Amino acid sequence: MPRRSILSAVEKEGLIAIPIDKEGLIERYTLCEKDISWVNQRRGDQNRLGMAIQICLLLYPGQGLLPNSPTQVPNELVTWVAKQLNIDPDQWDGYALRSETRREHLLVLRAYLKIAAFGISERRQLVLALTNLASQSDKGIVLAEYAVTHLRNNSIIVPNIDVIERACAQALTQANRQIFKVLHSSLTATHKERLDHLLERRTQSTVTWLTWMRQSPGRSNSRQMI
């Protein structure tokens, strides 16, 4: 059975969207003097610009290693970072064309920024935190936004959004089980018998008592309300 999606395509994209407006670039991607000094110690303008952009992406949206090609980074971000370093933005086109180089740089950047990878332990902690929230809200986007913020605040790399979605779905399942356990524990034998009776069909009807109770008593208009 296919796994039920709790996030739309638009919601997934929004979770890791890179701001390209002026205010967003200034707020999220202004390098501090320490970062600029560290980047300037790298060899070559391509590596300087590339690793500076990697720093920006590791901090926000939280995914530093680009899965396919560096060209996925918006031109607005490249131009803004290059301006801070006094480097030609075109140098970005030649940065880390090999995926192995980007992975090597990611390890160096993780150590510099003190950011942990997302592993089994981090997943368990995330699901636990999400379960507490899922007992209050079953909206996928609310859980996913909390998950991404939780990882950023705890200096953990944000994994693929599909991984986030699966963690949220697991948290929802666990929360539902906990809620059911709490509700079920307070039921007496009489309560259970009466609830079971709701699943029986009504006399001379094809629907159960539960289905009948869920139906509207009439059309939704002012007359029926009166």
JONOR-V977074 format. One record per pair of residues at least 12 apart in sequence whose C-alpha atoms are under 7 Angstrom apart, sorted by the first residue. I is the first residue (numbers start at 0). GAP is how many residues later the second one is. D is the distance in whole Angstrom. If there is no record, write none. Layout:
((I,GAP,D) (I,GAP,D))
This chain:
((5,134,5) (5,159,7) (6,133,6) (6,134,6) (10,130,7) (11,149,7) (14,130,7) (15,45,5) (16,44,7) (17,43,7) (19,56,6) (19,57,7) (24,52,7) (27,32,7) (28,27,6) (38,12,7) (38,13,6) (44,42,7) (44,46,7) (45,45,5) (45,46,6) (45,48,6) (45,49,5) (46,48,6) (48,33,6) (48,43,6) (49,42,6) (49,45,6) (52,28,7) (54,54,7) (61,90,6) (61,95,6) (61,96,5) (62,94,6) (62,95,5) (62,96,7) (63,42,7) (64,37,7) (64,38,7) (64,41,6) (114,40,5) (114,41,5) (114,42,7) (115,39,6) (115,40,5) (115,41,6) (116,39,6) (116,40,5) (117,38,6) (117,39,6) (117,40,7) (117,41,7) (125,21,7) (126,40,6) (126,41,7) (126,44,5) (129,13,7) (129,17,7) (129,38,7) (129,41,6) (130,40,4) (130,41,6) (130,43,6) (130,44,5) (133,37,6) (133,38,5) (133,41,6) (134,40,5) (137,34,7) (139,28,7) (142,25,6) (143,20,7) (143,21,7) (143,24,6) (197,12,5))
